[in-house]
Amino acid sequence: HDAVPRRRWRWLLPLLVAVAVVALIATIGARIRRADASPEHAVTTYLNAVQHGKTRRAYDQLCDAFRLAVTYDSFAANSKREAASDGGVTGTHLARVESRANGQRLATYTVRRHAGDTVIDAALVNEHGRWRLCGFKPRASGGDATPGTADSLTPG
């Protein structure tokens, strides 16, 4: 008598374990996707690519309008020219990302070069569910200028 009920419920434990594993994987995947979709992730991905000379990866973080205005070849040539003239990027620092009333974001970051540091404001737009950099505005010398608005930033 006792053997029949145990056989009938023998599948329950493996099923519960499988459901728990699937739920855990789904939760981790959702968190990773959310992190990848953040404006901060877009900026840090761009900055890391610029710092390490990964021009294609940096270019891929730019918005459609920027990529229509500036070809990859032009972007790569400009990056190479800048690296040759000032020794390239030696470090970066993302200071903040602020929300704007128009739904865009404004990132403020520092690019360190042998020739000196430059503080830059960059507009970010959400395209097809992914944040992209879409305009850059270096601040005045000293880096303490008021941040520009996302509307005042233009590609290039």
Rosetta blueprint (number, residue, H / E / L):
1 H L
2 D L
3 A H
4 V H
5 P H
6 R H
7 R H
8 R H
9 W H
10 R L
11 W L
12 L H
13 L H
14 P H
15 L H
16 L H
17 V H
18 A H
19 V H
20 A H
21 V H
22 V H
23 A H
24 L H
25 I H
26 A H
27 T H
28 I H
29 G H
30 A H
31 R H
32 I H
33 R H
34 R H
35 A H
36 D H
37 A L
38 S L
39 P H
40 E H
41 H H
42 A H
43 V H
44 T H
45 T H
46 Y H
47 L H
48 N H
49 A H
50 V H
51 Q H
52 H L
53 G L
54 K L
55 T H
56 R H
57 R H
58 A H
59 Y H
60 D H
61 Q L
62 L E
63 C L
64 D H
65 A H
66 F H
67 R H
68 L H
69 A H
70 V L
71 T L
72 Y H
73 D H
74 S H
75 F H
76 A H
77 A H
78 N H
79 S H
80 K H
81 R H
82 E H
83 A H
84 A H
85 S H
86 D H
87 G L
88 G L
89 V E
90 T E
91 G E
92 T E
93 H E
94 L E
95 A E
96 R E
97 V E
98 E E
99 S E
100 R L
101 A L
102 N L
103 G L
104 Q L
105 R E
106 L E
107 A E
108 T E
109 Y E
110 T E
111 V E
112 R E
113 R E
114 H L
115 A L
116 G E
117 D E
118 T E
119 V E
120 I E
121 D E
122 A E
123 A E
124 L E
125 V E
126 N E
127 E E
128 H L
129 G L
130 R E
131 W E
132 R E
133 L E
134 C E
135 G E
136 F E
137 K E
138 P E
139 R L
140 A L
141 S L
142 G L
143 G L
144 D L
145 A L
146 T L
147 P L
148 G L
149 T L
150 A H
151 D H
152 S H
153 L L
154 T E
155 P L
156 G L
